[in-house]
Amino acid sequence: MFSYILRRLLLMLPTLLGVTAVVFFVMALSPGGVGGSLLNELGTMEANQAKALRDYYNKRYHLDDPIVFQYARWLNQISPLGFEPLDDGTLGAFGFKPPHLGYSFSKGRPVTALYSEALPITLMLNLLAVPIIYTVAICSGILAARYHGKLFDVVTGIGFLALWSVPTIWAGVLLIGFLANKQYFHGFPAGGLSSTMADQMSFLPQWADQGFQRGWLLDRAWHLCLPIACMIYAGFAFLSKLTRGAVLENLSADFARTARAKGVSDRDVLLRHVFRNSLLPLITVAAGILPGLLVGSVIVESIFSIPGMGKLTIDAIYARDRELVLAGTLIGGLLSLFCILLADLAYAVADPRVSYD
C-alpha cells in the first residue's frame, strides 16, 4: 500500500506540470498577454507615466523574457528546490528555499495571502455541501430501490431528473429573485457571508432586552442557506439515481437471494449485504464530487458575492492576473488529484477483494 501511494504521489508531479503549462501558455499567447486589462489603462496616462508603468511590469514579472523562460522561472518560484531569487531580479545559488506563489498584478498583495483568505471559505462551502449531498442521495436512492416502481420511486425519479436539468446560474438567480426579494418572500439575504454588524454579535443565539438576537453562528448559517442550496441540488439528484441503480442491481444478485433464502430479513439484506456492495459506484463518483463543487462554487460565489476561491479566480481571469490564475490552477489540481487518490484507497476499504500490495 505504501509503495502504491508513493507512486501515485510522484505521478502527480507531471500531471500538475502539464495542467499549469497549458494554463500558462494559453494566458501568455492570448491577445493582450499577461496583465492585459491593467495595461489597457495606459491609454489614459501620459506617455512617460505609461512607459514607466510598462517598464515596471516587464521588470517585475519578466514579461520581456521568452515564454518558456517565464514558465521556468515560475516553476522555480513555487518549487522548494531551485535557485534563490535575488532582489535585483537575478537568480542566486541552487538549493532549498521557501516556495512562493508570487505577487498579484491586480491586487498588489502576495498570492499566498489572498488564497489563505479565500480558500477556507470555499472549503467551508464544499464541506457543508458534500455531507448533505450524500445523505439525501443515499437515503432517497435506497428507498427508491426498495419501493421500485411505486409512488416514491416515480415521484423522486421525475423530481430529481427535473433538478438535474436546472442550470446552477439560473437556480441562483431564481433563489435570489424569489426568496431574497422584498416583493416576494424576503426570507434570506441576497449575498455575502455575514450581516454588517456580525462582528458585534454574540457567538450563539440569545434573548436580550431588544428581543431575540441571532448571534454570529445563526447569522452565518442564514447567509449560507441559498448558496448551499445552489451547490447541492444537482449533486444529490444525480447520486440518488446512481445509488438506486446500484442497489437494484445488487438486490437481484445471487448473494442477496441466498441471504433471503437463509431467512435474513429484507432490512438486513438491504443494509448489511446489498448496500456495501453498492458503494463502489458512489466512491468512483466521489472522486469528482469535490473538484466539481469547486468548479460550481465559481458560479455560486459570483452570484452571491462570496469572497471565496471561485470569485477570486474569476476576478483574476478578467484581469489576466497570471500569478493568481496559476495559483488557483495549482490548488485546484492538487485537490482533484488527492480526491482521486482517496477514492482509490476507499475501494480497498469497501471491497476486501481490492488490494494495492
C-alpha positions in Angstrom: 0.0 0.0 0.0 2.8 2.4 0.9 4.6 1.9 -2.4 1.3 2.4 -4.3 0.7 5.7 -2.5 4.2 6.8 -3.2 3.9 6.1 -6.9 0.7 8.0 -7.1 2.2 11.0 -5.3 5.1 11.0 -7.7 2.8 10.8 -10.7 1.0 13.9 -9.5 4.1 16.0 -10.4 3.9 15.5 -14.3 0.1 15.9 -14.2 0.3 19.2 -12.4 3.2 20.3 -14.7 1.0 19.6 -17.7 -2.1 21.4 -16.3 -0.2 24.5 -15.3 1.8 24.6 -18.5 -1.4 24.6 -20.6 -2.9 27.5 -18.5 0.3 29.4 -18.6 0.8 29.3 -22.3 -2.8 30.0 -23.1 -2.6 33.2 -21.0 0.7 34.2 -22.4 -0.4 33.7 -26.1 -3.8 35.2 -25.8 -4.5 38.7 -27.2 -3.2 41.3 -24.8 -1.0 38.9 -23.0 -0.5 38.8 -19.2 -2.0 41.7 -17.3 -3.7 42.9 -20.5 -6.6 44.6 -18.6 -4.1 46.6 -16.5 -2.1 47.7 -19.5 -5.3 49.0 -21.1 -5.1 51.8 -18.5 -2.0 53.1 -20.2 -4.2 54.9 -22.8 -5.4 57.3 -20.1 -1.9 58.1 -18.8 0.7 60.5 -20.1 3.5 59.0 -22.2 6.2 59.0 -19.6 3.9 57.5 -16.9 2.7 54.8 -19.3 6.3 53.9 -20.2 7.3 53.8 -16.5 4.4 51.5 -15.7 5.1 49.2 -18.6 8.8 49.0 -17.7 7.8 48.2 -14.1 5.6 45.3 -15.1 8.2 44.0 -17.6 10.9 44.1 -15.0 8.9 42.9 -12.0 7.3 39.9 -13.8 10.0 39.4 -16.6 7.4 39.8 -19.4 10.1 40.6 -21.9 11.7 37.2 -21.5 10.8 34.3 -23.8 7.6 32.5 -22.7 9.4 29.2 -21.9 11.8 31.1 -19.6 8.9 32.8 -17.9 7.3 29.4 -17.2 10.6 28.0 -16.0 11.0 31.0 -13.6 7.5 30.4 -12.2 8.3 26.8 -11.6 11.5 27.7 -9.8 9.5 30.2 -7.8 6.9 27.7 -6.5 9.4 24.8 -6.0 11.1 24.2 -2.6 14.2 23.2 -4.5 15.7 25.6 -7.0 17.6 28.9 -7.5 17.1 31.6 -4.8 15.6 34.7 -6.4 17.5 37.9 -5.6 16.2 41.5 -5.1 17.7 42.6 -8.4 15.7 40.0 -10.4 18.5 37.6 -10.9 18.8 34.1 -9.6 21.2 33.1 -6.8 22.6 29.8 -5.7 20.8 26.4 -6.2 19.4 24.7 -3.1 16.4 24.5 -0.8 14.4 27.7 -0.4 10.9 28.7 0.7 8.4 28.3 -2.1 6.4 31.4 -3.1 3.3 31.8 -5.3 4.3 35.3 -6.3 2.5 38.7 -6.2 -0.8 39.5 -7.7 -0.8 42.1 -10.6 -4.3 43.3 -9.8 -4.5 43.1 -6.0 -0.9 44.2 -5.2 -0.6 41.6 -2.5 1.1 38.2 -2.1 -0.9 35.4 -3.8 -0.4 33.2 -0.7 -2.2 35.8 1.5 -5.1 36.1 -0.9 -5.7 32.4 -1.2 -5.2 31.8 2.5 -8.2 34.1 3.0 -10.3 32.8 0.1 -9.6 29.0 0.2 -11.1 28.4 3.7 -14.4 29.9 2.6 -14.6 27.7 -0.5 -13.7 24.6 1.5 -16.3 25.5 4.1 -19.0 25.7 1.4 -17.9 22.3 0.0 -17.5 20.6 3.3 -21.0 21.6 4.2 -22.4 20.6 0.8 -20.8 17.1 0.5 -22.4 15.5 3.6 -25.9 16.9 2.6 -25.5 15.6 -0.9 -24.5 12.1 0.1 -27.1 11.9 3.0 -30.0 12.8 0.7 -28.7 10.8 -2.2 -28.1 7.5 -0.2 -31.4 7.7 1.7 -33.5 8.5 -1.3 -31.7 6.1 -3.6 -32.1 3.1 -1.1 -35.8 3.9 -0.6 -36.4 4.3 -4.3 -34.8 0.9 -4.9 -36.7 -0.8 -2.1 -40.0 0.6 -3.4 -39.1 0.1 -7.0 -42.0 1.1 -9.3 -44.1 2.6 -6.6 -45.2 6.2 -5.9 -42.0 7.2 -4.1 -39.8 5.9 -6.8 -41.7 7.6 -9.6 -42.0 10.9 -7.8 -38.4 11.1 -6.8 -37.3 9.9 -10.2 -39.2 12.7 -12.0 -38.3 15.3 -9.5 -34.5 14.5 -9.5 -34.4 14.5 -13.3 -36.0 17.9 -13.3 -33.5 19.2 -10.7 -30.6 17.8 -12.6 -31.7 19.7 -15.7 -31.7 23.1 -14.0 -28.5 25.2 -14.6 -26.8 26.4 -11.4 -26.7 30.0 -12.6 -30.5 30.0 -13.3 -31.2 28.4 -10.0 -29.2 31.1 -8.1 -30.9 33.9 -9.9 -34.4 32.4 -9.2 -33.5 31.9 -5.5 -32.4 35.5 -5.1 -35.3 36.8 -7.1 -38.0 35.0 -5.2 -36.5 34.2 -1.7 -34.4 37.2 -1.2 -36.6 39.8 -2.8 -38.8 42.1 -0.8 -41.5 42.0 -3.5 -42.0 38.2 -2.9 -40.5 36.5 0.1 -37.6 38.3 1.8 -36.6 35.4 3.9 -32.9 35.2 3.1 -30.1 37.7 2.4 -29.2 38.2 -1.3 -25.4 37.8 -0.8 -22.4 37.9 1.5 -21.4 35.6 4.4 -22.5 37.7 7.3 -24.5 40.7 8.2 -22.8 44.1 8.6 -22.9 44.0 12.4 -21.9 40.3 12.7 -18.6 41.1 14.4 -20.5 42.7 17.3 -22.9 39.7 17.7 -22.5 37.0 20.3 -21.5 33.6 19.0 -24.7 31.8 19.9 -28.3 33.0 19.6 -29.7 34.6 22.8 -32.6 36.7 24.1 -31.7 40.3 25.0 -33.6 43.4 26.0 -34.1 44.2 22.4 -35.6 40.8 21.7 -34.2 37.7 20.0 -30.6 38.1 18.7 -29.5 35.7 16.0 -25.8 35.5 17.0 -22.9 35.0 14.7 -23.4 31.3 14.2 -27.1 31.5 13.2 -26.4 34.6 11.1 -23.7 32.7 9.1 -26.0 29.7 8.6 -28.8 32.1 7.5 -26.5 33.6 4.8 -25.3 30.2 3.7 -28.7 28.7 3.0 -29.2 29.9 -0.6 -25.6 29.2 -1.7 -25.6 25.7 -0.2 -28.9 25.0 -1.9 -27.4 26.0 -5.3 -24.5 23.7 -4.7 -26.3 20.5 -3.6 -29.4 20.0 -5.7 -27.7 18.7 -8.8 -25.3 16.5 -6.8 -27.9 14.6 -4.9 -30.2 14.4 -7.9 -27.5 12.5 -9.8 -26.2 10.4 -7.0 -29.6 9.3 -5.9 -30.3 7.8 -9.3 -26.8 6.2 -9.3 -27.5 4.7 -5.8 -30.9 3.4 -6.9 -29.4 1.7 -9.9 -26.5 0.1 -7.9 -28.9 -1.1 -5.2 -31.4 -2.6 -7.6 -28.6 -4.4 -9.4 -27.3 -6.0 -6.2 -30.8 -6.9 -4.9 -31.1 -9.3 -7.8 -27.6 -10.8 -7.3 -27.0 -14.3 -6.1 -25.7 -13.4 -2.7 -28.8 -11.4 -1.9 -31.1 -14.2 -2.9 -29.0 -16.6 -0.8 -29.3 -14.4 2.2 -33.1 -14.1 1.8 -33.3 -17.9 1.4 -31.5 -18.4 4.7 -34.1 -16.3 6.4 -32.3 -13.0 6.7 -34.8 -10.1 6.9 -35.2 -7.8 3.9 -33.9 -4.9 6.0 -30.7 -6.7 6.9 -30.2 -7.9 3.3 -30.6 -4.4 2.1 -28.4 -2.6 4.7 -25.8 -5.2 5.6 -25.2 -7.1 2.3 -26.5 -5.0 -0.7 -25.6 -1.5 0.4 -21.9 -2.2 1.0 -21.6 -3.8 -2.5 -23.3 -0.8 -3.9 -20.7 1.6 -2.6 -18.2 1.2 -5.4 -20.0 3.4 -8.0 -20.5 6.0 -5.3 -16.8 6.0 -4.5 -16.0 6.4 -8.2 -18.2 9.4 -8.5 -16.9 10.8 -5.2 -13.5 11.4 -6.8 -15.1 14.0 -9.0 -17.6 15.5 -6.5 -15.2 17.9 -4.7 -13.5 19.1 -7.8 -16.9 19.5 -9.4 -18.2 21.5 -6.4 -15.1 23.7 -6.6 -15.9 24.5 -10.2 -19.5 25.0 -9.3 -18.6 27.3 -6.4 -17.1 29.7 -9.0 -20.7 30.4 -10.2 -22.2 30.3 -6.7 -19.7 32.7 -5.2 -20.0 35.1 -8.1 -23.9 35.2 -7.8 -24.0 35.5 -4.0 -20.9 37.8 -3.7 -19.0 35.4 -1.5 -15.2 36.2 -1.3 -14.1 32.6 -1.9 -11.6 31.0 -4.2 -14.0 30.8 -7.1 -14.7 34.6 -7.1 -11.0 35.3 -6.7 -10.2 33.2 -9.7 -12.9 34.8 -11.8 -11.5 38.3 -10.9 -8.0 37.1 -11.7 -9.1 35.8 -15.2 -10.8 39.1 -16.0 -7.6 40.9 -15.0 -5.4 38.3 -16.7 -3.5 38.1 -13.4 -1.1 35.3 -14.2 0.1 34.6 -10.7 -3.4 34.4 -9.3 -4.7 32.2 -12.1 -1.8 29.8 -11.9 -2.0 29.5 -8.1 -5.7 28.7 -8.5 -5.0 26.1 -11.1 -2.3 24.6 -8.9 -4.5 24.4 -5.8 -7.5 23.0 -7.8 -5.3 20.4 -9.4 -3.8 19.3 -6.1 -7.3 19.0 -4.6 -8.6 17.0 -7.6 -5.6 14.6 -7.6 -5.9 14.0 -3.8 -9.6 13.3 -4.1 -8.9 10.7 -6.8 -6.2 9.1 -4.6 -8.6 9.0 -1.6 -11.2 7.3 -3.8 -8.8 4.6 -4.9 -7.9 3.9 -1.3 -11.6 3.8 -0.3 -12.1 1.0 -2.8 -9.9 -1.3 -0.7 -11.9 -0.3 2.4 -15.3 -1.0 0.8 -14.3 -4.1 -1.1 -11.9 -6.6 0.5 -11.1 -8.1 -2.9 -9.3 -4.9 -3.9 -5.7 -4.7 -2.8 -2.8 -2.5 -3.8 0.0 -4.6 -2.3 
